[in-house]
Amino acid sequence: MQQTAQHLFPVACQVYYPKIIPIVACKEFGVRYNYKDTMFEALSAHFSHLEKLGQEREKPLVTRPEVWKG
């Protein structure tokens, strides 16, 4: 979560991050924020997401079908 605060407020001193983080989370407004406590949890969630994406039906990669008219 500290990285998010750093990206949103790049000129803020890092001593203010603990005060910024609850504002960034926005729980009172129902904003969903994905956060993992450890690097292992984050990697595990990332690999699970990649596995799920790999199992979805393939979607066409062509974004401009007029180019492929034969």
C-alpha positions as CSV (number, residue, x, y, z in Angstrom):
1,M,0.0,0.0,0.0
2,Q,3.0,2.3,0.6
3,Q,3.8,2.1,-3.1
4,T,0.4,3.4,-4.0
5,A,0.9,6.4,-1.7
6,Q,4.3,7.0,-3.2
7,H,2.9,7.0,-6.8
8,L,-0.1,9.2,-6.0
9,F,2.0,11.7,-4.0
10,P,5.6,11.5,-5.3
11,V,6.7,14.7,-3.6
12,A,5.3,13.7,-0.1
13,C,7.8,12.8,2.5
14,Q,7.7,9.1,3.4
15,V,7.0,9.9,7.1
16,Y,3.5,10.9,6.0
17,Y,2.7,7.6,4.3
18,P,1.0,6.1,7.3
19,K,-1.4,9.0,7.4
20,I,-1.9,8.9,3.6
21,I,-2.6,5.1,3.4
22,P,-6.0,5.1,5.1
23,I,-7.1,7.9,2.8
24,V,-6.0,6.0,-0.3
25,A,-7.8,2.8,0.8
26,C,-11.2,4.8,0.9
27,K,-13.0,2.0,2.7
28,E,-15.7,4.4,3.9
29,F,-16.7,5.0,0.2
30,G,-16.7,1.3,-0.7
31,V,-13.8,1.6,-3.1
32,R,-12.3,-1.9,-3.7
33,Y,-8.5,-2.0,-3.1
34,N,-6.6,-5.2,-3.6
35,Y,-3.9,-5.6,-1.0
36,K,-1.8,-8.5,0.2
37,D,0.2,-8.4,3.4
38,T,3.2,-10.3,2.2
39,M,5.2,-10.7,-1.0
40,F,4.3,-14.4,-1.0
41,E,0.6,-13.7,-0.9
42,A,0.9,-11.2,-3.7
43,L,2.8,-13.6,-5.9
44,S,0.4,-16.4,-5.2
45,A,-2.6,-14.1,-6.1
46,H,-0.8,-13.0,-9.2
47,F,-0.1,-16.6,-10.4
48,S,-3.7,-17.6,-9.6
49,H,-4.9,-14.7,-11.7
50,L,-2.6,-15.7,-14.6
51,E,-3.9,-19.3,-14.4
52,K,-7.5,-18.1,-14.5
53,L,-6.7,-15.9,-17.5
54,G,-5.0,-18.8,-19.3
55,Q,-8.2,-20.9,-18.9
56,E,-10.5,-18.4,-20.4
57,R,-11.6,-18.8,-24.0
58,E,-9.3,-17.2,-26.4
59,K,-10.4,-13.9,-27.7
60,P,-9.5,-12.6,-31.2
61,L,-6.3,-10.5,-31.1
62,V,-7.3,-8.5,-34.1
63,T,-8.5,-5.1,-33.1
64,R,-8.9,-3.8,-36.6
65,P,-10.7,-6.5,-38.6
66,E,-10.8,-4.3,-41.7
67,V,-7.1,-4.8,-42.1
68,W,-7.6,-8.6,-42.4
69,K,-10.2,-8.5,-45.2
70,G,-9.2,-11.1,-47.7
